[in-house]
Amino acid sequence: MFNQFLLLTHLLNAVDLVQSAGQIVSDYRIANKDVTPSIGRGYSVASGNMHSLCLDVDMETGITEPTFDYSYFFNLIDETNISNVVNEASYSNPQALLNIQNAVVAKAKRERTMTEKSKSVVAMMEVEKYYISADETKINMMEDAKNLLDRSLYVQFFQVCGPSFIRSISRSCEFAATFNFKSSMDEQEVSTFVEEAAGNNMIDSAKSNTTLTDLTINMMAYGIDLGRSNSFMARSFDQYGAVVDAAFQSMMDPNVGVVKSIEVVPWVNNIQFQAIIKLDTSLDVLIGESTTQISPFMRRFNLITNSEHVARLAEILRHRMRTYGMVMKCLSAVTAFPPSDNTRNLLNTHSVCPPTGDCVHGDNNDAHTVFSLKQTLRGVDNDGKYLIERLADNINDYLDHYMTPCLTDMTKVAYNVVGGLMQQTHWIRMDGCKEVSCVFVGAQWDGAKCVAVSATDNMDYVVDQYCPPKLSPYP
């Protein structure tokens, strides 16, 4: 019953991908600044991982003409109206406004007992860039990727290039400046001054106003290319205008900016991929006196679901190998602590509570000392086997009893086509892949099927919270 439900879920998702242009991803999966989304790079919707660049895209001539949205904000702000400004702003990446809000509130608290309070004027500029897409008439698949398809090595192709590729990217850039100053002007005079400064030049207006004192400018930028100009180095107020001009010019580059969303398209919707593996034809085979046929639609559907499964298996294997490596490194590091530190508490990087439990979030029952972490990572069981031995066995068993048989099935010949079974059958109906319990992180082979990893062997949270080990500042 569960297998049928899982198959139906994959069917509904894959039908959308087969029939539509692609899928938009705009969540945490692309917000990580440690990864680099780029047009033509492989991507897996199932795992959220980037793969190799398998399309040759000239970012000067191989992309469509982008579209820009420009907005500019200039206003007097204080503690009372900054929250409304932030909430009402239509900026796609309001990081600068949030930082300004924190700075304005902190300044107001510092000046609460002062007679003369400073005032703040904010100037903010944002550019949103979209329709930055690959022009499919001007892009080509990399030779190495084509060679894999020419040799019918579909599993290897999807392992390298991913089940899908990034066809388009939208970006945003922000530049903001905060002018802080003190003045004897009343509120109406300050408002008039701000209007004049917005229509002319803030620096010139400040210079001509003799009542202004202690003028400072704080500038911040997000998604800006700093390498094209040294104009961002403002050494005096006079250079502020040059900084704004340089920021605007940098924002005009479609390849610069914080990635806000990507359009992900399955490889089966790429015209070169379809031509190489002849995906526009049906697969025919003679069984007895009748002919069985697999339509192009079903071939594409099966390739989408099976390629995502290939990516999922690779991610599970990477996760297990990563955990194994982190346990080894962490055990080596914590073993280096001298015995005199055995009773010292270790810092939990995800907790703000001291190990004593004196915290509004309740007792911290998972706290580790140096000694307890040593024992946990050694993990000697009743048979004298260490944790790292069991983790290594888990990896080998997963490879031998599930991943290898599953990928072998996908490469089988069907309809006189190498790898034809991958185009004919959904993975959940293949003998080597149908054990659904093995497609989840945290499962291990018990001889006949996959079961949940025991609590003593599940080290994901331990290594995430306490590795590398650091002594806690709490006693």
N, C-alpha and C positions, 0 to 999 in steps of 0.2 A: 504493500500500500504506500509506504513512504517513497519507494523507488518511483512509483507512478506519479506521485505528487511532485517529486523532484524533476522528473522528466517533463511534466506539464509546465513547471516554472521555467525551465530552460527553453522549452518550445516557445512560450510567449515572449520571452526576452529576445530570443534569436530571430523570431519572425519580424520584430521591430527593426533589428539590425539589418536583416536581409532586404526588407522593403524600403527602409529609409536611408537618408544620406549618411547618417551617423548618430553619434550620441554626444551630448555636451556634458563635460565634466567641469564643475566649478566649485569643488569642495576642498576639504583638507588634503586630498590626495595630490593636489598640485600646489598647495600653499607652502610646502616644504622648500626652503631656499637652498637646501643641499642637493636638490635634483634640478636638472636643466631640461625643461620641455622645449622641444624644437620641432619645426615642421619637417615631417618625413621620418621622425623617430618612432620606433615601435612602442606600443602601449597595451597593457592588459587591463580591461575593465574589471575582471574578477579579482585580481590581486592589487591593482593600483600601481603596478611597477612599470618603470620605463625600461625599454629594451634598446637594442642597437639602432643606429641610424642606417636604414636600408634604402632610402630614397635620396638621390642626388638632387638637391634643391639649391639653385642659385638664388640667394636672398636678395639680390639686386634685380634680376630679370625674371626669376621663376615664381614670383608671387603676384597675386592680384593687387590692384590699386587699393590701398587701405583707406578707411574713412576715419575722421577724427571728430570727437566732441570736445569742445573747449569751454571751460568755465573759469570765471575770475570773481573773487570775493574780496571786498575791502570794507572794513567796518571797525567801529569802536566797540570794544568788548570789555566786560568786567565780570565780576563774580556772579552777578544777577542774571546776565543774559547769555553767558557762554553755553550753558546747558541747552537752551533753546536753539542756539546756532548749530550745535552739534547734532541735535535730534532732527532739525529741519533740513540739514544739508543733504544734498542729493549726490554727494561724492561716492564713487564706487569703492574707494580705498581711504576712509577717513582717518587714517593713522595720524596724520599731521594734526588734524583738529583735536583728536583725543589727547595728544601730547600737549597741545596748546592749552586745552582745558585744564589738565593737571597743573601746568605751570601757572596759569592765572589763579586757580584756587589756592595753590601754595603761596603765591605772592600776596594774595589778599589776607591770608592768615598771618603772614609775617608783618604786614603793615596795619593790622587791626588796631594796634595801640598808638600808631603814629598820627600826628596832626596832618601832615602833608602826604597824601597817598599818590602813588604813580598811576598813570593811565596807560592803556594798551590799545594799539591799533594793529589789526591783523590783515595782511594781504596774502591771499592764497590763490594759487593757479593749479588747475588740473586738466590733463588731456587724457581722454579715453580713446584707444585705438582698436578698431575691429575690422572685420572683413579682410584680415591678414591671412590669406589662404594660399595654398599651393595651386599654381596654374598647371593643371594636369596635362596640358598640351606641351609643357616645357620641362617636365620632370621625368627622370628615368630611374629605374630600379638599379641598385648597385650590382656590379658584375658578379660578385661573390654570392649575393642573394639569388640572382637569376640562375647561377650554376646549381644551387641547391634544388630549385624548382625543376630545372631541366633534367636532373637526375632523380626526380620524384622523391626527394628527401623532405617530405612535407613536415614531419615532426621536427627535424633539425631546423627547418626554416622558421617555424613558429617559436622554437626555443630561442633562436637568435633575434628574430625581428618582431616577436610578439604576435598575438592574434589580430591586432589592429595597428593602425598608424595614426599619427597626429596630422590632420590635414589643415587645420587653421588654429590660430591663437588670437586671443584678445588681451590687450595690455592696458595698464594705466600708469601715469606719471603724476607726481605731486611736487609742488614747490610751495613753501609757506615761509613768511617772514613776520615776526612780531616786533613791533616798535614799542618799546617801553620808555616813558618819559614822565617827568614831573613838570607841572605848570600851575600858575596861579589863576588860569582861566576858569570861568564857571562852565557849567555843563553846555549851555547854548554856544558859548565861544568855542569850546572843544569840538562840538558837532560841526560848526562852521569850518573850523580848521581842518577837520577830517575830510569834509566835502571838497575843500580846495586842494588838499593834498592828493585826493583820489583823482581829481581832474588834471592835476599837473604832475608834480614830483614830490614825494614825501620828504626827501632830503632837502630840496630847495625850500619847501614850505617850512621845514623845521629851522633852517638857517635864518629865514626872514622873520621868524617869530622869536622875539627876544625873551619871552616869558618861559620858553622851554629850557629845562635843565636835565642833566643826567640821561641824555638820550642814548639808548642802546638798541641794537638790532640783533635778534636771534633768528637764524635761518636754518631750515631743515628741508631735505629733499628725499623723495622715495622713487626708485626706478629711474634714476638719472645716470647718464654716461658721463663720468667725471674725467675720462681720459682724453676727451676731444678738445678741451680748453682749460687754461689755467685761470679763466675768468671767475671761477667759483671761489677763488682765494680773495675775498674782500678784506683789504687791509685798512680801509677807511670808509666812512659813510658815503663819500663821493663815488665809490666803486659799486654801490648797491645796484644801480641801474644796469651796469655791465653784467652783474650776476644774473639778474632777471632775464636779460636778453640771451645769455648763454644757456640758462635753464630752458627757455622756450625753444631755442634751436635744437637742444638735445632731445626734447620731447617730440620733435617732428620725425625722428628716426623710428620707423615701424618695428625695428628689431630691439628697441630699448624700452624697458618698462617692467613693472611687476605683472606677472602672468595672472590674469583673472579667471580665464576659462580656456578650455581647449575643445576642439571638435575631434572626436575619435571615430575613425571609419574602419570597418573590418577590411582585411586584405582582399576578401572575395569581391568587394565592390571596386577594387582597383582594376582598371582596364588592362594594364600590362600583366597583372597576376592572372586575370581571366584568360588572356590570350596564350600565356605560356602553358597553363595546364588544361587549356581547351574547356573552360568551364561553361561555355555556352551550349554545349551539346549534352545529350542524355547518354547514360551508360547502359548498353544493351548486352544481355547475355542469354544464350539459348539453354534452357533447362528442359530436357526432353523434347517435346514438340512445341513448347510455348516459349515466348521471349519475355523476360523480365526487364523492366526499364526503371532507371533512377533518373528523375527529371533534373534539369539544372538547378531549379529552386531547392530541391532536397539535397543536392550536392553542396550548395552554398550553406544551407542551414546546418548540415552535419559538420562541415568544415568550421563554421563559426563556433558551435558548441564544443566540438572536440579540440579545437585550438585553444580555447579558453581553459579547457581541462588540462591540456599540456602545460600551460602557464601556471595553473594552480598547483600541479604536482611539483613543478620546479620551485615554486615559492615555498611549499611545505618542506622540501628537501633543504633549501637555503636556510629556512628558519631553524631546522634541527641542527644543521651544521654550525650555524651562528651561535646557537645556545651551547653546543658542545665546546666551541672555541672560547666563549666567554667564561664558561665554568672552569676551563683549564687555566685561563689567564687570572681569573679571580682567585682560584685556589692557590696559584703560585704567589700572588700578591699578599693574600692574607696569611699564608704560611711564613712569609718573611717578617711578620710582626714578632717582636721578642715575647717570650713567655710572660714577662711582667705586664704585658698589655692584654692578657687573655680575658680579664674581667672588664675591660673597657668597652663601653657601648660604641657601636658603629652608627654612622650617620645614614638615615634613610632619606635618600634624595627626593622622595615624593611626599614626605611628611613634615609638617610644621610642629608636630607634637614631640616633646621630650619623651624618652623611653619610660619615664616614671608614670606616664599616663595622665599627667597634670595638664589636660588639654580639653578644650570644649568639644572636641570630636570623639571623646571617649578614650578608653584604655588602648595603648599601643601594644597589643599582645604579640605582634609579629616582630618585635624589636630583636636585634641580634647583637651579641657581644662578639669580640674577636674569636673566642673559643667556640661559641655555638656556630658561627659561620664556617669555621674550619671543619667542624664535625658534619655540618649539613652538606658541604661541598665534597667532603670525602665520601660520605654516604655509604659506609660499609654495611652490607646486608648480612643476613644470617649465614649465607654461604661464603662470606669473606670477599664478595665481589664489590669493587668500588663503583661509585656513581658514574664516573667517566667510562668505565667498561660497559655499563648498562646502556648509557647513552649511545655509545658506538655500536652496540648490538642492535639498538632500536633503529639506527640509521641503516645498517646493513640489512636488517629484516625488512624494512620498508622498501628498500631497493630490490631485494630478491623476490619478495612475495607480492608486491603490489605494483610499484612503479615500472619495473622492467617488464612484467607480463602485460601490463596495460599498454605501454608504448609499443611493445612487440605486436600486439593485436592491431594497433593503429597503422602499422606499416605493412600489414598483410596484403597480398594480392587479392583483388576482387574485380570481377568483370574484366579480367585480363589487364588490369591497371595496377601498377605497383602503388601501394598506399590506397587502393580503392576502397578498402573496408572503412577507412577514415571518412570517406565520402558517402558510403552506403549506410552506415549504422551509427546511431548515437552511442556515446561511450558507456552509458549506463546499461546497454544491452550487450556489450562485449564481455566475454568470459573473464578476461584479465582485469577488467575495470569495474565490474558491477558491484564490488564490495564497497558500498557507499560509506560505511563507517571509517574507511581509510582516507577519505578526502578532507578530513578535518585536522587542524593543528591540535596536538595534544592527544593523539591516538598512537597506539603501538600494537604490533602484531603479536598475537598470543598463540600462534600455531595453526589457527583455522580462520581467524577473522581479526579485525582491529578492535581494541578495547581502549578505554580511557587510561592514560598514564597515571600511575599511582601518585599520591600526593607527595611522597618522599622523592620521587624522580622528576616532578614538575618544577623545573628551576626557572621558568620564565620570569615570575615575579621577583624571585630572590635576586637574580643577577641584575634585573632592571632597577631594583631599589637599593642594593648594597654593593654593586660592583661598578667601578673599582672601589675597594673598601677604603673608607676614610673614618678616622676617629671622630666621634660626636663631641661637640663642644659642651654638651650637657654632662654632668657628673654621672 
